[in-house]
Amino acid sequence: MLRRFLHNTAISAVAFGLAGVLGLFSVGLIAKFYGLSVLGLIALARAFLPSGFLSLIDFGVSETTTQMVARGRLGDWASASERVSFLTMVAVVTGLVSSVVLWFAAPALTGIFKVAPEDVSAFVSILKVTALITPLAFVGLVMEGALKGFEEYGWLRMTEVGGNLLYVAAIYLAVWSNRSFEWIAYAYLATVVVKYLVLALIVALAARRTRLRFSSWSPETRHDLVYRGWLMFNARIGGVLQQTIIPLAIGALYGPAQVGAYDLLMRLPRFMKAVLSPLFSAILPVSAHIDEKTDVRRLQLLGRNSFVLPAAMVIPIVVLMALYSEEILKVWVGPESAGQWPWLALALVVPAANVMVSAGQTTLMVREDFMRFSNRFLYSQVLVQYVVTAIAIRWFQDRAFILGWVVSYIVLTPVLMHRMLRFMSLPRRLFWQHAARQALVAAILAAMVIAYKTYVTPQTLLALIVAGATGCVAAWALSVMLILTRRDREMFGKVARTMTHR
């Protein structure tokens, strides 16, 4: 099981790393050749997909499907079939309702988001095409969840990377042929359709090798999944308020140009999240197996190692990105945006905090008592975020949303970490010991980068790559020496041997 989990993790890391880099290039191209207003319009349109604002009403069908299929693989395919069938029905209904509402609301949304008169027709057309594919996108969440439950991460990540390649190619073609911006939006929606059609075929082939079939469901199954869906809905409310609704709020307050500026600054932190989140989702089938067998010792081992090892490898790299944030903006989108580097550096605090807690959250997702606590915690975090944003919005406008987001993580991440460690029967001092070691490594990296930039400042992509690669080597060396204990290094060696063993 461990070897398969690690292979799934490696597949996710490579695939989403490549897809994320392609996404960063696409944003840079759009900002350079079409401007921040167009980037904002595209971001607003994407908010009405299940990956955006409409995630509020997906009721966690993807995550729950993963758990049901993973448990079905233990032998109870009859129960898994009932549950997956019910979840598919939920996805179809929510997709159809969302599609109808978005279709008729599209003209009114142009006024709410202060869309320029010359862009109104194109924006309405994009929203209506989005409405047409929304049912497929919701059902696609079930297909993604089923593939994760089957642990077929290779196919899942291949479709992600392939879709991003097609989208970036479409942007280059649009820039080269001077096409209007809506052509880019339609190209993205086309890649979504192709992706889910391919996933449907792969899921059908995987299900044929098992006894997973569509079937009717019992009242007990319906009640159980409705309760789970209610818990996930509550979790989604906090998540939507925390992130996905913010571009809509900025659009209503300031217009598409400010949405584009915000999207640009948040793209690199979201890239880090996109790379890391699938890594943690690979933990879910493993933790479902462990929870089913009530294996407390293995749960502790999984929880501790998934907290310490990823953070030791990732957080120093995030620190390095923050230290080079001004140079990244200059190379990525041009010198006119480089002045915003302090906000980019500040926003990178969030992926650093996420890598410390996300693995534990994913591991404990199978426990309903933790989900109830997690929902309450998320509401507290959202409250802190919006209080800070409301105080700062007069001075910082759209940047106040970044400030509130970051402060909420700084204040409340220790609270969440303490509770997770308690659920796993691990000592609370583990978090503070690890945080102190990370702070020491960050201070050393800051001194090294400041000294380096005193003599050499990267001005081109190649120079930035060289500086970044050198910094990564130094960061990982410091991690091994100062963050990982002897026991952690031994575990890291076991992980490497497991990955390479045939």
N, C-alpha and C positions, 0 to 999 in steps of 0.2 A: 504493500500500500504506500509506504513512504517513497519508494522509488518512483511510482506512478505519479504521486503528488508532486514530487520535485520536477519531474519531466513536464507536467502540466504547468508548473510555475515558470520553468524556463521558456516554454513555448509562449506563454502569455507575455513574459518580459520582452522577448525579442519582437513578437508581433506588434504589441501595442507601442513599444518604443519606436519601431519603424513607422507605424500608422500615425503616432503623435508627431514625429518629425515632419512627416508629409503634411500634417495639418498645420504645423507652424509655418511651413513654407507657403501654404495656401493663404493664410491670413496675411502674411507679409506682402504677397502679390496683390491681394485685393486692396489692402490699405495703400500701397504705392500707386497702383494704376487706376483705382476707382474712388479712393478717398474713404474717410471714416464714416461718412453718411451712408454710403452703400454697404460698408461692413456692418453698420448698425442695423440697416434694413434686413440684411440676410440673417443676422443674429436674432432679430425679433421674429422673423418667419419660422426659424428653427425652434423657437421656444414653444411652438404649438405642436410639437411632436412628442411621443411618449418619453423621449430622452430629455425633454425640456419641461415646460410648465405642466404638461399633461401627465407627467409621472405622478402627479398628485392622485390620480384616479386609476393607476394601474394595479392597486391593491396587492402589490408584491407578487404578482403571478409568476414572474421569472424565478425569484428566489425560492418560492414555495414549490414550484415545479422541480427545481433542482433537488430539493430535499426529498420529494416524493419519489422521483426516479431513482435517486441514490438508495433509498430504503427499499424500493421495489427490487433492486438488484440483490438485496439480501434474501429474496425469495417470495415476498408478498406482492406479486404483480397484480392480483385482483384489486387490492386496496389502492395501489398506485394508479391503475387504470381509471378507477372511479374518480380519484382526485384530479388527475390530469385532464380528464374529460370535463369536469366541473370548471376547472381553471380556464380551459379553452373557451367554454361558453361565456364566462365572465369577460374574457378578453374581447370576444366578438361583440358582445353587447355594449361594453364601454367604448369600443372603437367606433361602432355605428353611431352612438349618441354623440360622441365628440365630433365626428365628421359632419353631422347635420348642423350642430350648433356653430362650428367654425365656418361652415359655408355661408350661413345667413348673417353671421356677425362680422364677416370680413370688411364690408364697406365702413361700418362704424369704427372699426379698429384703426383705420387710417387717420381719423380725426383724433382719436385718443392718443396716438403716438406721434402726432404733429408731422405727418408725412408731407413732404413738399408736393405742391399740386402736380408737378411734372412726373412725379413717381407714384401717384395714387393708383392709376390704372394697373401698372405693373405689379404693385404690391398686393392689390386685391386679387389679381390673377394668381400670384404665387400662393397666397393663402388658400384659395379655392382648390388648387392642385394638391396642396398639402392636405386639405380635408379629404380629398379622394383617396389618398393612400393611407390615411390614419387607421382604418380598420386592419389593414394588412400589418401595419407597424405594431399594433397592439397584440395581434396573434403572434407576430414575430418574437415578442417577449417570451411567450410560452416555448417557442421553438429553441430560443437561446437557452432557457432554463433546462429544457430536456437534454440538450447537448452537453451542458455542464454536468448534469446528473449522470449521463453516460460516460463522462470524462473524455469526450471527444474534442479536446481543446484545439487540436491541430486544425480540424475543419473550421471550427468557429473563428479562430484567429486568422485563418487564411482568407475567409470572406471579409473580415475587417480590413486587412491590409489591401486586398484586391479592390475593395470599394474605395479606399482612400487613394490608391494609385489612379483609379479611373477619374476620381474627382479632381485631383491635382492636375492630371492631364487635361481635363476639361477647362480648368482655369487658365492654364497656359495657352490652350487653343483660343479661348475667349479673348485673352489679352493680345495674342498674336493677330487675330482677325478683327479686332475692335468691335466685338459683339457687346450688346447691352448687358447690364448686370443681371437681369432676370434669367438670362441664359445660364448663368452660374448656379442660380437657385434651382432651376429645373434639372440641371445636371446632378446636383446633390440628391434631389428627390428620386431621380432615376436610379442612382446607385443604391438607395435604400430599398427600392422595389426589387432590384436584381439580387441584392444580398439575401432578402427574406425568401425569395423564391428558391434560391440555391439551398438555404438552410432547411426549407420544407422538404426538399428532396432527400437531404442527408438524414434528417430525423426519421423520415419514412423508412429509409434503408436500415437505420440503426434499430428502429422499433421492430422490424420484421424478424430480427434475430432473438427477440424476447417475446413475452406474452403481454406486452403493453398494447392495449387496444382501446378504442373508444367504447364506453359503456355507460349505462345509467348509474346514478349514484344514490346512495341511501340517505335518509334524513340525518343520520349521525355524521356522515361525510360532509354534507352540506353545512351543518351547524359548526363543525370543526373548522372548515375552510372559511366560512363567513367570519368566525371569530379571529382567525389568523389574518384574514383580509382587513378586518377592523383595526387590528394592531398595526399592520403595515401601513394602512391609511393614515393613522395617527403619526407614525414615523415619517411618512411622506409629507405631511403638513409642515412639520418642522424643517425638513430638507428643502422643500419648495420655498418657504419663507427665507431660509438661510441663503439660498443660491439662485435657483432658477427664476424666481419672480423678480429678482433685482433688475435685470435688463428691461423688463416690462415697466417697472416703476421708474427707472431712469428715462425710458422712452416717453412715458406720460408726463414726467416733470420737465425734461429738457430737450427731447427730440432724438432722432436717429444718430446725429453726429456724436453726441455724448455717449450713446449706447456703444458706438464703434470704438470710442476712446477707452471706455471701460472694458469692452471685450478684448481689446488689444492687450491691456495690462494684465487681464486675468487669464490670458491664453496659456502662458507658460505654467502658472500654478495648476491650471486645469490639465495641461499636458502631463504634469507629474502625477496628478490624480488618475488620469486615464491609463497611465503606465502601471500604477501601483494597484488600483482597484481590482483589475482582473487577477493579479497575483493573489490577492486575499480571497477572491471568490473561489479560487482553486482549493482553499481550505475547507469550504462548506461541505462538500461530499465526505471529506475525511472526518470532520467533526460530527457529521450525521451518523457515520458508522460508529464512532467512539461513543456518542451519546446513546445510541441504540443498545450498545453492549455495556453501558455504565462503567466505562474504563476510566476511572478518575486519574490514575497515575499517568496514563498516556495523554489525557486531556491537559494535565499540568505541563508535561513535556512539550506538547504542541504549543500551548499558550506561551510558555516562557521563551522558547526558541523563536517563535514567530514574532515576539516582541523585540527581542534583543538583536537577532542576526540581521533582519532587514533594515532596522533603524541604524545599526552600525555601518551598513554599507551605503545607505541612501542619504541620510541626513547630512554627512559631510559634503556630499555632492551638491545638495540643495544650498548649503552655506556657500559653496564655491560659486554657484549661479548667482546668488544674491550679491556677492562681492564683485562679480563681473556684469552686473545688471545694466550699467550705463553702456558698456561696450556691446552687450547683446542687443540692446535697442538700436544702437547706431548701425550695426551690421544688418539687423533683421528688417527694420522698417525705415531707417534713415535718421540723420542727425536731428530732424525737427521734433522727433519724439523722445530723444535721449534725455531731455530734462525731467522726464517723468520717472527716472530710474529709482528714486527713493520709494515710490509707491510699488514698483515691481519687486524690489527687494523686501519690502514689508509684506507683500502678499505671499511671498515664498515661505513665510512662517507657517502658514496653514498646511501645505503638504508635508512640512517637517513634523508638525504635530500629528497629522493623519497617519504617517507611517508608524508612529509609536502606538496608536490605539486601534487602527483599522483591523489588523489581524486578529486581535482579541475580540473585537466586536463581531467579526465574521464567525469566529470559533464558537462564540456563545449565542449566536442567533437562533440556534435550535432550542434554546431554553426560553420558555414563555416568561418566567419570572425576570430574566435579564431584559427581555424585550420591553416589558412594562417599565422597568427602571430606565432603559435607554430612551424610551419615548419621553418620559418626564425630564430626563437630562437634556434632551434636544430642545424641548420647549424653554428650559432655563437658558440655554445657550442662545436661542433666538431672541429671548427677551433682553439679554445683555447686549447682543449685537444691535438691536434696533434702538435701545436707549442711547448707546454710544453714537450711532448714526444720526439720530435726531438731534443730539447735542452738537455734532460736528458739521451737519449739512449746510449750515449758514456760511461757513468758511470754506469748506472743501467740495461742496456740490456732489457730483457723482463719486469722487474719491472718498467721501465720508462712508460710503457703503463698504469700501475696502477696509477702512480703519475699524469700523464696527465688527466686521467679519473676523479680522485678525485679533482684536482685543478679546472677543468672546472665546477664542481658542486658547489664548494665553491664560485667561483667568480660570477656565473650567476644565481644561484637559487633565490637570492633576486629580480633580474630583472623579472624573470618569475612570482614569487609570487605577486609582485606589479601589474603586468598586469592582472593576474587572479582576484585579488581582485577588480580591476577597472571594469572588465567585470561583476562582480557580484554586483557592487555598494556597496562594503564593504570598510571600512577605511584601508589604507595602514599600519597604525601603528599596526594593528592586527598581522602582521608577526613579526615585531621587538619586540613587547611585548612578544609574544610566544617564540621567539628565545632567548630572555634574560632569561626567566624563565627556559627554557631547559638548558641553559648554567649554571645556578645556581645549578640545580639538578645534572648535570654532574659533577660539581666540588665537590659537597658533596659526590656523589657516589665514585669518585676517591679517596678522602681522606679515606672513609670507607674501600674500597678494599685494598688500600696500607697498612692501619693499620692491616687489617685482615691477609694479606699475610706476614706481618712481623712475625706473630706467627704461622700461619698455611698456607702451600702452597698445594693446591689440586694436588695429584699425580695419582689418580685413577679416573675412571669414576664415581664411587659412591661418592667420595669426591667432585668431580667437580659438580655433580648434587646437593648435599647438599649445597655447597657454592652458586651455581647459584640460587637455589630455595630461599635461605635466601636473596640473593641480589635482587631477583625479588620482594619479599614482601616489602623490604625497598624502592626499586625504585618506585613501585606503590604507596606506602604511601606518598613518597615525591611528586609524581605527583599530587595526590589528594590535598595535602596541599599547594604546591607552584606553580603548573602549571595551574590547573583548577580553574577558578573563581567560585563564588557562582552560577552564572547562568549556567556555564558549569556543575557543580556538579548536579544541578537540572535536566538538560537535560540528564546527564548520568543516573540519577535515572529513568527518563521517558523511556529511552532506555531499561534499565533492566526490568522495569515493562511490557513494550511492548513485550519483548522477552519471559517473563514467563506467560503472560496473555493468557488464553484460551477462 
